[in-house]
Amino acid sequence: MKIIILGAGQVGTSVAENLVREANDITVVDVDAKRLHELQDRLDLSTVAGHASHPSILARAGAEDADMVIAVTNSDETNMVACQVAYTLFHTPTKIARVRARDYLEHNQLFTQEALPIDMLISPEQAVIDQVQRLIEYPGALQVLDFADGRVRLVAVRAYYGGPLVGHELRELREHMPSVETRVAAIFRRGTPITPQGDTVIEVDDEVFFIAATENIRAVMSELRRLDKPVKRVILVGGGNIGKGLAAALEDRYQVKLIEHNPQRVDMLSEELDKTLVLLGDAADEELLLEENIEDTDVFCAVTNDDEANILSAMLAKRLGARKVMALINRAAYVDLVESSDIDIAISPQLATIGGLLAHVRRGDVVVVHSLRRGAAEAIEAVAHGDERSSKVVGRAVEDIKLPPGTTIGAIVRGDQVLMAHHDTVIEPDDHVILFLVDKKRITEVERLFQVGVTFL
């Protein structure tokens, strides 16, 4: 696929890295020639220096025969105009834009083919807000990902002593919870993937990915670890778009405090947030954290624009007694370092965003993509089309489908039904099939499975 990425910032670079790995023809456009040169030294792609929305620059980038434009510059307006130019002058089939300002996002009628022809809006900030909300809703989870409009969730949990299933075979899960349908999709033991079988024994510190209907998530989590107490008190650090959005989303259900160092921003946040207590100060100030009863805090979440400030304040909060600490990390190189430290969860805006983009790049009818384990693994929701003659999956039992190594079918959504996938479950037309791939390099094989043959009319 020929793709033009407009903007070589953190999001654009992350998108380029992911898409280049999948043998796409990538061209990156940015005004910063030095940044483009560094990118070209590392990755197999083309670059064009110039303003992303200018027709001449888009033409030089190959917009005339591009399949997709992904506009992720730091300017909403540039991104929107670039999509308009790509549509009007070059008839680009798929146009994706990063738009952050809520003033735009609150008016859906702007983003139509007759107005601003944008096929998909992405907001890394909103993706992070959604991710943190889900992690707070399920204390103890490492990741919580939605499929089938939220009816099915994939949850990652670390197995601890005290979990009823720890030290036991997976097949015992059904005996423990006869009325709950769930499926373990993957297990990572000391970083190595293990294909789950009925006789697989769950060990302490295993990272277990399981799929279940949303209403059953807590019950399954309780099998792998003692359930944490529900969250009551939350401290957020950073009053930017993410911090403000998180506070607004959480303040009706939790006691929320927000620490911000800019006095003008503190005044603005105090006026716009209803129940959040907004504090002026430095989150790395030990006295301030002790004054605000950090030892009684359930979740401490640092979401400033400064990775180092997020890491340091989160580590300090953990040392002072906060139950769970999260830090927003933009630099991929920091994530491994952070997750081997006192910080419970490192949140990557790039990983939170990339899934939505990949759903548009995938061949076959793929409606949801979630990037996992820093991009090495992937979970997808694909729609089965065709019949037994034209499809490699329709009319076949799960055990008869030739899945690539390390790939499992976890669940099937059929209309309003959520079905856990068993070896004898037969795929029907229009089923939404949720798959887990421990090796993302196998994605093209999975895509071929869900592509309909020429006999399907």
LUMPA-28764 format. One record per residue (C-alpha): residue in one letter; x, y, z; residue number from 1. Coordinates in pm, 1 decimal. Example, Ala and Ser with C-alpha at 12.3 -4.5 7.8 and 13.67 -1.06 7.14 Angstrom:
<kedo "A",<1230.0,-450.0,780.0>,1>;
<kedo "S",<1367.0,-106.0,714.0>,2>;
//
This chain:
<kedo "M",<0.0,0.0,0.0>,1>;
<kedo "K",<129.8,349.6,-87.8>,2>;
<kedo "I",<92.3,576.7,216.7>,3>;
<kedo "I",<188.8,941.1,273.5>,4>;
<kedo "I",<248.2,1044.2,635.7>,5>;
<kedo "L",<229.5,1416.9,700.3>,6>;
<kedo "G",<429.2,1512.9,1009.4>,7>;
<kedo "A",<745.8,1351.1,1145.9>,8>;
<kedo "G",<678.4,1416.7,1514.4>,9>;
<kedo "Q",<641.6,1140.7,1773.1>,10>;
<kedo "V",<311.3,1012.3,1633.6>,11>;
<kedo "G",<418.6,1033.7,1267.8>,12>;
<kedo "T",<750.7,860.7,1339.1>,13>;
<kedo "S",<580.4,582.4,1535.3>,14>;
<kedo "V",<326.2,529.7,1255.5>,15>;
<kedo "A",<605.1,520.7,996.4>,16>;
<kedo "E",<803.1,261.4,1195.8>,17>;
<kedo "N",<498.6,34.5,1224.3>,18>;
<kedo "L",<392.9,62.1,860.9>,19>;
<kedo "V",<743.1,23.4,712.5>,20>;
<kedo "R",<777.4,-310.9,893.8>,21>;
<kedo "E",<478.1,-436.4,697.3>,22>;
<kedo "A",<631.8,-368.8,355.3>,23>;
<kedo "N",<425.5,-58.6,273.7>,24>;
<kedo "D",<557.8,215.4,42.7>,25>;
<kedo "I",<592.3,508.9,285.6>,26>;
<kedo "T",<669.2,876.4,219.0>,27>;
<kedo "V",<699.5,1117.6,513.6>,28>;
<kedo "V",<650.2,1493.9,475.6>,29>;
<kedo "D",<772.2,1751.0,731.7>,30>;
<kedo "V",<911.8,2104.5,738.8>,31>;
<kedo "D",<1212.3,1986.7,943.1>,32>;
<kedo "A",<1467.2,1854.0,689.7>,33>;
<kedo "K",<1707.9,1741.1,963.2>,34>;
<kedo "R",<1441.6,1525.1,1128.6>,35>;
<kedo "L",<1352.2,1371.1,791.4>,36>;
<kedo "H",<1719.4,1292.3,724.4>,37>;
<kedo "E",<1746.5,1110.7,1061.1>,38>;
<kedo "L",<1428.7,916.2,982.7>,39>;
<kedo "Q",<1555.9,813.9,639.6>,40>;
<kedo "D",<1882.7,692.1,790.8>,41>;
<kedo "R",<1688.8,453.2,1018.9>,42>;
<kedo "L",<1397.6,338.3,802.9>,43>;
<kedo "D",<1338.1,226.5,445.7>,44>;
<kedo "L",<1116.2,514.7,330.9>,45>;
<kedo "S",<1109.6,832.3,121.2>,46>;
<kedo "T",<1088.8,1187.4,254.5>,47>;
<kedo "V",<980.8,1527.2,122.1>,48>;
<kedo "A",<1063.8,1854.5,302.1>,49>;
<kedo "G",<788.3,2116.8,294.4>,50>;
<kedo "H",<446.5,2225.7,421.2>,51>;
<kedo "A",<212.9,1927.4,444.8>,52>;
<kedo "S",<-97.0,2102.3,311.2>,53>;
<kedo "H",<62.3,2259.5,1.2>,54>;
<kedo "P",<-55.1,2094.6,-324.5>,55>;
<kedo "S",<294.2,2103.6,-476.2>,56>;
<kedo "I",<442.1,1923.1,-174.0>,57>;
<kedo "L",<167.9,1658.6,-179.1>,58>;
<kedo "A",<230.7,1610.6,-552.0>,59>;
<kedo "R",<605.2,1561.0,-489.4>,60>;
<kedo "A",<517.7,1306.1,-218.9>,61>;
<kedo "G",<323.4,1103.4,-478.6>,62>;
<kedo "A",<-35.3,1192.2,-384.4>,63>;
<kedo "E",<-157.1,1121.6,-739.6>,64>;
<kedo "D",<-137.0,746.7,-687.8>,65>;
<kedo "A",<-134.6,722.5,-305.9>,66>;
<kedo "D",<-379.9,487.0,-135.1>,67>;
<kedo "M",<-383.3,678.6,191.3>,68>;
<kedo "V",<-284.8,1009.9,351.2>,69>;
<kedo "I",<-224.3,1018.1,727.4>,70>;
<kedo "A",<-204.7,1379.8,847.9>,71>;
<kedo "V",<-50.0,1392.7,1196.6>,72>;
<kedo "T",<128.3,1730.2,1210.5>,73>;
<kedo "N",<99.9,1937.5,1530.2>,74>;
<kedo "S",<-157.7,2164.9,1363.3>,75>;
<kedo "D",<-522.4,2054.4,1341.7>,76>;
<kedo "E",<-582.7,2308.2,1068.2>,77>;
<kedo "T",<-289.9,2186.0,855.5>,78>;
<kedo "N",<-412.0,1827.4,891.5>,79>;
<kedo "M",<-767.6,1916.0,787.8>,80>;
<kedo "V",<-661.3,2126.2,490.0>,81>;
<kedo "A",<-416.2,1855.8,375.5>,82>;
<kedo "C",<-700.4,1600.7,366.9>,83>;
<kedo "Q",<-918.5,1845.1,173.5>,84>;
<kedo "V",<-639.9,1904.5,-83.7>,85>;
<kedo "A",<-571.8,1529.5,-114.7>,86>;
<kedo "Y",<-941.6,1465.3,-179.3>,87>;
<kedo "T",<-1007.1,1756.0,-418.2>,88>;
<kedo "L",<-689.8,1750.7,-628.0>,89>;
<kedo "F",<-568.0,1392.4,-605.4>,90>;
<kedo "H",<-881.0,1185.6,-520.0>,91>;
<kedo "T",<-690.3,1000.7,-246.9>,92>;
<kedo "P",<-913.7,707.7,-136.6>,93>;
<kedo "T",<-844.5,714.9,240.3>,94>;
<kedo "K",<-771.5,1027.6,443.8>,95>;
<kedo "I",<-689.1,1015.7,816.2>,96>;
<kedo "A",<-629.9,1325.6,1028.6>,97>;
<kedo "R",<-513.2,1396.9,1380.4>,98>;
<kedo "V",<-753.0,1651.5,1531.5>,99>;
<kedo "R",<-709.8,1749.5,1896.4>,100>;
<kedo "A",<-927.7,2056.7,1954.9>,101>;
<kedo "R",<-1258.9,1959.1,2116.5>,102>;
<kedo "D",<-1419.8,2257.7,1943.3>,103>;
<kedo "Y",<-1380.5,2070.7,1612.8>,104>;
<kedo "L",<-1449.7,1721.4,1746.5>,105>;
<kedo "E",<-1784.9,1824.0,1896.0>,106>;
<kedo "H",<-1923.3,1902.8,1547.2>,107>;
<kedo "N",<-1944.4,1574.6,1355.3>,108>;
<kedo "Q",<-2110.1,1739.8,1057.0>,109>;
<kedo "L",<-1775.6,1904.8,975.4>,110>;
<kedo "F",<-1617.5,1572.0,883.8>,111>;
<kedo "T",<-1822.8,1457.7,585.8>,112>;
<kedo "Q",<-1734.7,1421.4,217.2>,113>;
<kedo "E",<-1931.8,1741.5,144.1>,114>;
<kedo "A",<-1747.4,1945.7,410.5>,115>;
<kedo "L",<-1405.9,1819.2,529.1>,116>;
<kedo "P",<-1355.2,1480.5,359.5>,117>;
<kedo "I",<-1178.6,1294.4,642.1>,118>;
<kedo "D",<-1243.7,920.1,669.8>,119>;
<kedo "M",<-1103.1,877.7,1018.9>,120>;
<kedo "L",<-1018.3,1117.2,1301.2>,121>;
<kedo "I",<-745.0,1021.3,1544.9>,122>;
<kedo "S",<-674.2,1179.9,1880.6>,123>;
<kedo "P",<-379.2,1033.9,2076.1>,124>;
<kedo "E",<-495.9,1237.1,2375.2>,125>;
<kedo "Q",<-842.9,1079.8,2373.3>,126>;
<kedo "A",<-691.8,733.7,2320.5>,127>;
<kedo "V",<-479.5,781.2,2635.8>,128>;
<kedo "I",<-779.4,909.6,2833.6>,129>;
<kedo "D",<-984.2,603.3,2732.3>,130>;
<kedo "Q",<-697.1,368.6,2818.3>,131>;
<kedo "V",<-641.0,516.1,3166.6>,132>;
<kedo "Q",<-1015.7,510.6,3239.4>,133>;
<kedo "R",<-1031.6,137.0,3160.8>,134>;
<kedo "L",<-724.2,64.9,3376.0>,135>;
<kedo "I",<-882.3,249.8,3669.1>,136>;
<kedo "E",<-1209.9,63.0,3615.6>,137>;
<kedo "Y",<-1024.8,-271.6,3643.6>,138>;
<kedo "P",<-759.2,-231.9,3917.0>,139>;
<kedo "G",<-482.7,-488.0,3865.3>,140>;
<kedo "A",<-512.8,-504.5,3485.4>,141>;
<kedo "L",<-208.5,-422.3,3269.9>,142>;
<kedo "Q",<-415.7,-361.0,2955.9>,143>;
<kedo "V",<-787.7,-351.7,2882.4>,144>;
<kedo "L",<-889.4,-347.0,2513.6>,145>;
<kedo "D",<-1235.2,-321.6,2359.8>,146>;
<kedo "F",<-1382.6,-527.6,2074.9>,147>;
<kedo "A",<-1731.3,-544.3,1922.7>,148>;
<kedo "D",<-1824.6,-194.4,2044.7>,149>;
<kedo "G",<-1725.6,-276.6,2402.9>,150>;
<kedo "R",<-1917.7,-604.2,2437.4>,151>;
<kedo "V",<-1595.8,-809.1,2446.8>,152>;
<kedo "R",<-1270.2,-715.5,2615.9>,153>;
<kedo "L",<-917.1,-849.7,2601.7>,154>;
<kedo "V",<-746.1,-806.2,2938.2>,155>;
<kedo "A",<-381.5,-857.0,3035.4>,156>;
<kedo "V",<-318.2,-954.1,3398.5>,157>;
<kedo "R",<-4.6,-1059.5,3585.0>,158>;
<kedo "A",<-67.5,-1380.3,3782.4>,159>;
<kedo "Y",<10.4,-1348.4,4153.7>,160>;
<kedo "Y",<24.5,-1581.0,4454.3>,161>;
<kedo "G",<-325.4,-1612.4,4595.0>,162>;
<kedo "G",<-503.0,-1641.9,4260.4>,163>;
<kedo "P",<-710.6,-1965.6,4264.1>,164>;
<kedo "L",<-584.1,-2070.7,3919.1>,165>;
<kedo "V",<-214.7,-1999.2,3986.3>,166>;
<kedo "G",<-27.0,-2331.6,4003.1>,167>;
<kedo "H",<-315.7,-2512.1,3831.1>,168>;
<kedo "E",<-393.4,-2623.5,3477.1>,169>;
<kedo "L",<-596.2,-2395.4,3252.0>,170>;
<kedo "R",<-870.9,-2657.0,3207.8>,171>;
<kedo "E",<-962.6,-2607.5,3575.0>,172>;
<kedo "L",<-1088.8,-2258.0,3494.2>,173>;
<kedo "R",<-1416.7,-2406.9,3367.4>,174>;
<kedo "E",<-1457.9,-2605.0,3691.1>,175>;
<kedo "H",<-1397.2,-2291.5,3900.2>,176>;
<kedo "M",<-1642.0,-2081.4,3695.5>,177>;
<kedo "P",<-1891.1,-2311.9,3520.9>,178>;
<kedo "S",<-2126.6,-2024.6,3436.6>,179>;
<kedo "V",<-1859.8,-1788.3,3293.5>,180>;
<kedo "E",<-1734.4,-1816.5,2934.7>,181>;
<kedo "T",<-1375.9,-1703.8,2883.8>,182>;
<kedo "R",<-1072.0,-1795.5,2676.4>,183>;
<kedo "V",<-702.9,-1747.8,2754.0>,184>;
<kedo "A",<-560.9,-1611.4,2428.4>,185>;
<kedo "A",<-191.2,-1598.7,2518.7>,186>;
<kedo "I",<55.9,-1632.0,2803.5>,187>;
<kedo "F",<392.9,-1455.5,2821.0>,188>;
<kedo "R",<637.5,-1616.1,3065.9>,189>;
<kedo "R",<955.9,-1415.4,3127.8>,190>;
<kedo "G",<885.4,-1235.7,2800.1>,191>;
<kedo "T",<845.3,-1555.4,2593.7>,192>;
<kedo "P",<504.6,-1643.0,2443.2>,193>;
<kedo "I",<343.2,-1976.3,2536.3>,194>;
<kedo "T",<50.2,-2117.7,2339.7>,195>;
<kedo "P",<-221.5,-2192.4,2597.5>,196>;
<kedo "Q",<-335.4,-2557.1,2614.7>,197>;
<kedo "G",<-572.1,-2727.8,2857.9>,198>;
<kedo "D",<-276.6,-2873.5,3051.4>,199>;
<kedo "T",<-79.0,-2543.8,3063.6>,200>;
<kedo "V",<-5.0,-2457.6,3427.9>,201>;
<kedo "I",<-29.9,-2088.3,3521.1>,202>;
<kedo "E",<283.0,-1974.4,3704.7>,203>;
<kedo "V",<343.3,-1674.3,3928.8>,204>;
<kedo "D",<440.3,-1363.9,3722.3>,205>;
<kedo "D",<290.4,-1501.6,3399.0>,206>;
<kedo "E",<138.3,-1224.8,3187.4>,207>;
<kedo "V",<-198.7,-1372.2,3092.1>,208>;
<kedo "F",<-416.5,-1233.1,2811.4>,209>;
<kedo "F",<-778.0,-1348.3,2833.0>,210>;
<kedo "I",<-1095.0,-1264.4,2640.0>,211>;
<kedo "A",<-1439.9,-1244.5,2798.8>,212>;
<kedo "A",<-1768.0,-1061.6,2770.6>,213>;
<kedo "T",<-1734.8,-726.3,2949.9>,214>;
<kedo "E",<-1963.6,-827.9,3237.0>,215>;
<kedo "N",<-1739.4,-1128.2,3319.8>,216>;
<kedo "I",<-1400.4,-952.1,3331.9>,217>;
<kedo "R",<-1378.2,-911.5,3710.9>,218>;
<kedo "A",<-1472.0,-1276.0,3773.7>,219>;
<kedo "V",<-1192.5,-1400.3,3547.0>,220>;
<kedo "M",<-938.1,-1156.2,3693.7>,221>;
<kedo "S",<-1016.2,-1291.3,4042.7>,222>;
<kedo "E",<-894.0,-1636.4,3928.5>,223>;
<kedo "L",<-546.4,-1501.8,3848.7>,224>;
<kedo "R",<-487.6,-1263.9,4139.4>,225>;
<kedo "R",<-657.7,-1126.0,4444.7>,226>;
<kedo "L",<-881.8,-846.0,4322.6>,227>;
<kedo "D",<-756.7,-501.1,4419.5>,228>;
<kedo "K",<-992.7,-279.3,4614.3>,229>;
<kedo "P",<-1200.9,-45.7,4395.3>,230>;
<kedo "V",<-1033.5,287.0,4321.1>,231>;
<kedo "K",<-1152.7,586.3,4524.9>,232>;
<kedo "R",<-872.0,844.3,4524.9>,233>;
<kedo "V",<-682.9,956.0,4212.0>,234>;
<kedo "I",<-399.9,1209.1,4175.3>,235>;
<kedo "L",<-326.0,1334.8,3823.2>,236>;
<kedo "V",<-14.1,1529.3,3726.9>,237>;
<kedo "G",<-21.9,1771.0,3434.4>,238>;
<kedo "G",<-308.4,1998.1,3335.7>,239>;
<kedo "G",<-267.6,1976.4,2958.4>,240>;
<kedo "N",<-525.2,1827.4,2721.4>,241>;
<kedo "I",<-481.9,1476.3,2862.8>,242>;
<kedo "G",<-481.7,1574.3,3230.4>,243>;
<kedo "K",<-782.9,1800.9,3190.7>,244>;
<kedo "G",<-972.9,1541.7,2985.2>,245>;
<kedo "L",<-894.8,1268.0,3237.2>,246>;
<kedo "A",<-1005.8,1482.1,3530.5>,247>;
<kedo "A",<-1334.7,1564.9,3355.5>,248>;
<kedo "A",<-1392.8,1194.6,3277.1>,249>;
<kedo "L",<-1313.3,1073.7,3630.2>,250>;
<kedo "E",<-1435.2,1345.7,3868.2>,251>;
<kedo "D",<-1796.1,1223.0,3892.8>,252>;
<kedo "R",<-1691.6,873.9,4009.2>,253>;
<kedo "Y",<-1368.8,929.2,4205.9>,254>;
<kedo "Q",<-1202.1,1182.7,4434.9>,255>;
<kedo "V",<-967.0,1355.4,4190.0>,256>;
<kedo "K",<-677.4,1593.3,4256.5>,257>;
<kedo "L",<-478.0,1748.1,3972.5>,258>;
<kedo "I",<-128.7,1896.2,4018.4>,259>;
<kedo "E",<-20.1,2164.6,3768.6>,260>;
<kedo "H",<284.6,2396.1,3790.3>,261>;
<kedo "N",<156.5,2681.1,3569.5>,262>;
<kedo "P",<-47.0,2937.3,3772.5>,263>;
<kedo "Q",<-252.3,3058.1,3471.7>,264>;
<kedo "R",<-337.1,2702.4,3377.4>,265>;
<kedo "V",<-438.1,2628.0,3738.6>,266>;
<kedo "D",<-685.2,2919.8,3732.4>,267>;
<kedo "M",<-835.2,2801.6,3402.7>,268>;
<kedo "L",<-864.4,2438.9,3518.0>,269>;
<kedo "S",<-1025.2,2543.7,3847.3>,270>;
<kedo "E",<-1297.5,2725.3,3653.3>,271>;
<kedo "E",<-1361.2,2450.5,3396.4>,272>;
<kedo "L",<-1352.8,2140.7,3621.9>,273>;
<kedo "D",<-1647.2,2094.3,3859.1>,274>;
<kedo "K",<-1532.1,1855.1,4131.4>,275>;
<kedo "T",<-1156.2,1817.3,4077.0>,276>;
<kedo "L",<-928.3,1982.0,4335.3>,277>;
<kedo "V",<-664.8,2165.2,4127.4>,278>;
<kedo "L",<-331.0,2221.1,4305.8>,279>;
<kedo "L",<-47.3,2455.2,4208.6>,280>;
<kedo "G",<288.9,2286.1,4256.1>,281>;
<kedo "D",<556.1,2041.3,4144.3>,282>;
<kedo "A",<459.5,1672.4,4154.8>,283>;
<kedo "A",<821.1,1582.2,4233.9>,284>;
<kedo "D",<792.6,1784.9,4558.9>,285>;
<kedo "E",<789.6,1525.8,4838.7>,286>;
<kedo "E",<630.7,1766.2,5087.6>,287>;
<kedo "L",<340.8,1841.8,4854.5>,288>;
<kedo "L",<269.9,1473.4,4794.9>,289>;
<kedo "L",<280.4,1398.0,5169.3>,290>;
<kedo "E",<47.0,1691.7,5238.7>,291>;
<kedo "E",<-198.4,1548.2,4986.6>,292>;
<kedo "N",<-192.9,1205.9,5157.9>,293>;
<kedo "I",<-10.5,1022.2,4881.7>,294>;
<kedo "E",<-0.9,707.7,5099.9>,295>;
<kedo "D",<-383.4,686.2,5075.1>,296>;
<kedo "T",<-388.5,737.8,4697.0>,297>;
<kedo "D",<-516.9,446.0,4487.8>,298>;
<kedo "V",<-391.7,569.8,4148.0>,299>;
<kedo "F",<-120.9,826.9,4072.4>,300>;
<kedo "C",<-103.9,910.1,3701.4>,301>;
<kedo "A",<157.7,1148.7,3556.2>,302>;
<kedo "V",<58.9,1280.0,3211.3>,303>;
<kedo "T",<270.7,1591.3,3150.4>,304>;
<kedo "N",<454.2,1649.7,2819.7>,305>;
<kedo "D",<786.0,1570.7,2991.4>,306>;
<kedo "D",<875.9,1198.2,3005.7>,307>;
<kedo "E",<1144.1,1251.2,3269.8>,308>;
<kedo "A",<908.7,1449.2,3496.7>,309>;
<kedo "N",<643.4,1176.9,3461.8>,310>;
<kedo "I",<891.2,900.7,3547.5>,311>;
<kedo "L",<1044.8,1077.6,3846.7>,312>;
<kedo "S",<716.2,1189.5,4001.2>,313>;
<kedo "A",<560.4,842.3,3954.3>,314>;
<kedo "M",<862.5,670.0,4113.6>,315>;
<kedo "L",<851.2,914.5,4405.7>,316>;
<kedo "A",<476.7,860.9,4451.4>,317>;
<kedo "K",<529.8,482.4,4460.4>,318>;
<kedo "R",<807.2,513.9,4716.2>,319>;
<kedo "L",<581.0,731.8,4933.3>,320>;
<kedo "G",<301.9,473.4,4931.9>,321>;
<kedo "A",<72.3,525.8,4630.0>,322>;
<kedo "R",<-94.6,191.7,4549.3>,323>;
<kedo "K",<-64.1,205.8,4169.2>,324>;
<kedo "V",<137.9,449.4,3960.2>,325>;
<kedo "M",<122.9,518.0,3586.1>,326>;
<kedo "A",<343.3,739.3,3370.5>,327>;
<kedo "L",<288.5,871.1,3019.3>,328>;
<kedo "I",<598.9,784.5,2814.4>,329>;
<kedo "N",<650.8,916.6,2461.8>,330>;
<kedo "R",<999.4,777.4,2401.2>,331>;
<kedo "A",<984.0,407.3,2318.8>,332>;
<kedo "A",<1336.4,356.1,2455.9>,333>;
<kedo "Y",<1216.4,452.8,2803.6>,334>;
<kedo "V",<926.2,206.4,2821.1>,335>;
<kedo "D",<1134.1,-106.4,2893.4>,336>;
<kedo "L",<1338.9,80.4,3154.4>,337>;
<kedo "V",<1028.1,211.4,3325.6>,338>;
<kedo "E",<836.8,-115.2,3342.6>,339>;
<kedo "S",<1129.5,-287.4,3515.7>,340>;
<kedo "S",<1125.5,-15.0,3785.0>,341>;
<kedo "D",<871.2,86.4,4050.1>,342>;
<kedo "I",<627.2,215.0,3788.2>,343>;
<kedo "D",<331.1,-18.8,3740.2>,344>;
<kedo "I",<218.3,87.7,3392.0>,345>;
<kedo "A",<388.0,289.6,3118.4>,346>;
<kedo "I",<132.7,447.9,2884.8>,347>;
<kedo "S",<239.5,506.6,2525.0>,348>;
<kedo "P",<28.0,753.5,2320.9>,349>;
<kedo "Q",<174.0,607.3,2002.3>,350>;
<kedo "L",<69.7,250.2,2084.2>,351>;
<kedo "A",<-273.6,371.5,2193.6>,352>;
<kedo "T",<-316.0,544.4,1855.7>,353>;
<kedo "I",<-159.8,301.8,1609.8>,354>;
<kedo "G",<-437.3,41.8,1632.5>,355>;
<kedo "G",<-699.8,266.1,1476.9>,356>;
<kedo "L",<-468.8,340.4,1184.6>,357>;
<kedo "L",<-376.9,-23.7,1128.8>,358>;
<kedo "A",<-743.1,-118.5,1090.0>,359>;
<kedo "H",<-745.8,96.3,772.3>,360>;
<kedo "V",<-422.6,-56.2,641.3>,361>;
<kedo "R",<-516.4,-421.4,693.5>,362>;
<kedo "R",<-637.7,-620.9,393.0>,363>;
<kedo "G",<-963.2,-811.2,432.7>,364>;
<kedo "D",<-1242.6,-670.6,648.9>,365>;
<kedo "V",<-1055.4,-584.3,969.5>,366>;
<kedo "V",<-1256.3,-350.3,1191.5>,367>;
<kedo "V",<-1042.9,-327.3,1508.0>,368>;
<kedo "V",<-667.5,-359.6,1566.6>,369>;
<kedo "H",<-489.0,-334.2,1901.5>,370>;
<kedo "S",<-110.3,-323.0,1914.5>,371>;
<kedo "L",<28.3,-513.0,2215.7>,372>;
<kedo "R",<358.3,-563.6,2393.4>,373>;
<kedo "R",<511.5,-252.9,2237.5>,374>;
<kedo "G",<406.9,-351.4,1886.0>,375>;
<kedo "A",<539.7,-710.1,1883.8>,376>;
<kedo "A",<195.9,-872.1,1925.6>,377>;
<kedo "E",<-144.7,-779.1,1793.3>,378>;
<kedo "A",<-512.5,-849.1,1857.3>,379>;
<kedo "I",<-759.3,-797.5,1573.3>,380>;
<kedo "E",<-1131.5,-818.0,1504.2>,381>;
<kedo "A",<-1195.0,-944.8,1150.6>,382>;
<kedo "V",<-1527.2,-1004.7,975.7>,383>;
<kedo "A",<-1579.1,-1337.5,797.2>,384>;
<kedo "H",<-1736.1,-1303.8,448.8>,385>;
<kedo "G",<-1828.0,-1543.0,171.7>,386>;
<kedo "D",<-1925.3,-1909.3,185.8>,387>;
<kedo "E",<-1750.1,-2247.2,212.2>,388>;
<kedo "R",<-1625.9,-2223.4,-148.7>,389>;
<kedo "S",<-1492.8,-1867.8,-143.0>,390>;
<kedo "S",<-1370.0,-1834.0,215.8>,391>;
<kedo "K",<-1093.6,-2011.2,406.7>,392>;
<kedo "V",<-1279.7,-1966.5,737.8>,393>;
<kedo "V",<-1658.0,-1965.3,677.1>,394>;
<kedo "G",<-1822.5,-2304.3,733.7>,395>;
<kedo "R",<-1512.4,-2441.8,904.2>,396>;
<kedo "A",<-1461.2,-2540.3,1266.3>,397>;
<kedo "V",<-1187.7,-2350.9,1453.2>,398>;
<kedo "E",<-970.9,-2666.1,1470.5>,399>;
<kedo "D",<-984.3,-2698.8,1088.5>,400>;
<kedo "I",<-870.6,-2342.3,1013.2>,401>;
<kedo "K",<-501.1,-2326.7,921.7>,402>;
<kedo "L",<-394.9,-2050.4,1159.6>,403>;
<kedo "P",<-32.9,-1929.2,1151.5>,404>;
<kedo "P",<184.6,-2046.8,1445.1>,405>;
<kedo "G",<122.0,-1841.9,1761.6>,406>;
<kedo "T",<-223.9,-1728.1,1646.1>,407>;
<kedo "T",<-539.1,-1810.4,1843.2>,408>;
<kedo "I",<-906.9,-1738.3,1786.2>,409>;
<kedo "G",<-1038.7,-1613.9,2118.4>,410>;
<kedo "A",<-1401.3,-1519.4,2064.1>,411>;
<kedo "I",<-1670.8,-1480.2,1800.8>,412>;
<kedo "V",<-1939.0,-1212.0,1801.7>,413>;
<kedo "R",<-2248.1,-1327.1,1611.5>,414>;
<kedo "G",<-2517.7,-1060.8,1608.5>,415>;
<kedo "D",<-2585.9,-990.4,1976.5>,416>;
<kedo "Q",<-2420.2,-1314.6,2091.2>,417>;
<kedo "V",<-2067.4,-1335.1,2232.9>,418>;
<kedo "L",<-1927.7,-1687.7,2183.7>,419>;
<kedo "M",<-1597.4,-1809.8,2321.6>,420>;
<kedo "A",<-1413.8,-2003.7,2049.0>,421>;
<kedo "H",<-1386.1,-2380.1,2111.1>,422>;
<kedo "H",<-1219.2,-2632.6,1880.5>,423>;
<kedo "D",<-1557.0,-2734.0,1728.8>,424>;
<kedo "T",<-1703.3,-2382.3,1690.9>,425>;
<kedo "V",<-1800.9,-2327.1,1325.5>,426>;
<kedo "I",<-1749.8,-1981.3,1170.9>,427>;
<kedo "E",<-2057.3,-1839.5,997.3>,428>;
<kedo "P",<-2084.4,-1554.2,741.7>,429>;
<kedo "D",<-2064.3,-1205.1,901.2>,430>;
<kedo "D",<-1916.8,-1339.4,1227.6>,431>;
<kedo "H",<-1676.9,-1096.7,1395.3>,432>;
<kedo "V",<-1374.0,-1311.0,1482.0>,433>;
<kedo "I",<-1132.2,-1190.9,1750.5>,434>;
<kedo "L",<-777.2,-1321.2,1705.8>,435>;
<kedo "F",<-456.4,-1286.5,1904.2>,436>;
<kedo "L",<-115.4,-1296.9,1729.9>,437>;
<kedo "V",<192.9,-1330.7,1946.9>,438>;
<kedo "D",<403.9,-1255.7,1636.6>,439>;
<kedo "K",<284.5,-956.9,1437.0>,440>;
<kedo "K",<494.6,-1068.9,1138.7>,441>;
<kedo "R",<225.7,-1332.1,1072.9>,442>;
<kedo "I",<-42.4,-1069.9,1007.8>,443>;
<kedo "T",<-34.5,-1106.9,627.5>,444>;
<kedo "E",<-114.7,-1478.7,663.8>,445>;
<kedo "V",<-413.7,-1393.1,883.5>,446>;
<kedo "E",<-527.9,-1126.7,636.2>,447>;
<kedo "R",<-524.5,-1385.1,355.1>,448>;
<kedo "L",<-747.3,-1614.3,560.0>,449>;
<kedo "F",<-1016.2,-1345.4,575.5>,450>;
<kedo "Q",<-993.1,-1235.2,212.2>,451>;
<kedo "V",<-1272.8,-1365.5,-6.8>,452>;
<kedo "G",<-1182.8,-1567.7,-317.0>,453>;
<kedo "V",<-1294.1,-1470.5,-668.0>,454>;
<kedo "T",<-1577.7,-1726.8,-661.0>,455>;
<kedo "F",<-1762.7,-1512.0,-407.0>,456>;
<kedo "L",<-2017.9,-1288.0,-580.4>,457>;
//
